[in-house]
Amino acid sequence: MRRASDHRAFIDSWVGGIAASPTAVASSEPLWKLICKREWQVKESRSRFKKRAALDNWTGGSGLARLDYCWSVARRLLRDIVAGTRGAI
């Protein structure tokens, strides 16, 4: 199981790498290695960097589409939680 500290360490390293050389991100070997390592940690056997079959089956999507978080559903759930905890305190 990944911990929040793992996520934080990745983000800190990524931001630090960009800050050190914002114009050379695409050609930065340390940042390339960071991304490869992170994909392996998150996806393991599905990593396109480590498994040729995963790369061959990739359709090109990179999560660049607009995200839909269903805020109306989340809002209703949060209101239910708040309503349920008011009497519990």
C-alpha positions as CSV (number, residue, x, y, z in Angstrom):
1,M,0.0,0.0,0.0
2,R,1.3,3.4,-0.9
3,R,1.5,6.0,1.8
4,A,0.8,9.7,1.6
5,S,4.5,10.3,2.2
6,D,5.3,8.4,-1.0
7,H,3.0,10.7,-3.0
8,R,4.5,13.7,-1.3
9,A,8.1,12.6,-1.9
10,F,7.3,12.2,-5.6
11,I,5.6,15.6,-5.9
12,D,8.5,17.3,-4.0
13,S,11.0,15.7,-6.3
14,W,9.0,16.6,-9.4
15,V,8.5,20.2,-8.4
16,G,12.1,20.5,-7.4
17,G,13.3,19.2,-10.7
18,I,11.1,21.6,-12.6
19,A,12.2,24.5,-10.5
20,A,15.8,23.6,-11.1
21,S,15.4,23.6,-14.8
22,P,12.0,24.5,-16.1
23,T,13.0,24.7,-19.8
24,A,14.8,21.4,-19.8
25,V,12.1,19.1,-18.3
26,A,11.7,17.0,-21.4
27,S,15.4,16.3,-21.6
28,S,16.1,15.9,-17.9
29,E,17.5,12.4,-17.2
30,P,16.7,12.7,-13.4
31,L,13.1,13.6,-14.1
32,W,12.8,10.9,-16.7
33,K,14.0,8.3,-14.2
34,L,11.6,9.8,-11.6
35,I,8.7,9.3,-13.9
36,C,9.7,5.8,-14.9
37,K,10.2,4.8,-11.2
38,R,6.8,6.3,-10.2
39,E,4.9,4.6,-13.0
40,W,6.5,1.2,-12.0
41,Q,5.5,1.9,-8.3
42,V,1.9,2.8,-9.2
43,K,1.2,0.4,-12.1
44,E,3.7,-2.4,-11.5
45,S,3.2,-5.0,-14.3
46,R,1.1,-2.5,-16.3
47,S,3.9,0.0,-16.6
48,R,4.5,0.9,-20.2
49,F,8.1,1.7,-19.4
50,K,8.8,-1.9,-18.2
51,K,6.4,-4.1,-20.1
52,R,6.4,-4.0,-23.9
53,A,2.9,-5.6,-24.0
54,A,1.5,-2.8,-21.9
55,L,3.0,-0.3,-24.4
56,D,1.7,-2.2,-27.4
57,N,-1.8,-2.2,-25.9
58,W,-1.8,1.5,-25.0
59,T,-4.4,3.5,-27.0
60,G,-2.6,6.8,-26.4
61,G,-4.8,8.2,-23.7
62,S,-2.9,10.1,-21.0
63,G,-5.6,11.4,-18.7
64,L,-5.7,14.7,-20.5
65,A,-9.4,14.9,-20.8
66,R,-11.5,17.1,-18.6
67,L,-12.1,15.4,-15.3
68,D,-15.6,15.0,-13.9
69,Y,-15.7,14.5,-10.2
70,C,-19.5,14.3,-9.8
71,W,-19.5,17.2,-7.4
72,S,-23.3,17.0,-7.0
73,V,-23.0,13.5,-5.7
74,A,-20.0,14.4,-3.4
75,R,-21.9,17.4,-2.1
76,R,-24.9,15.3,-1.2
77,L,-22.7,12.7,0.5
78,L,-20.8,15.4,2.5
79,R,-24.1,16.9,3.6
80,D,-25.3,13.5,4.8
81,I,-22.1,13.0,6.7
82,V,-22.3,16.4,8.4
83,A,-26.0,15.8,9.2
84,G,-25.2,12.4,10.7
85,T,-22.3,13.6,12.8
86,R,-24.0,16.7,14.3
87,G,-25.9,14.7,16.9
88,A,-22.9,12.4,17.6
89,I,-20.6,15.1,19.1
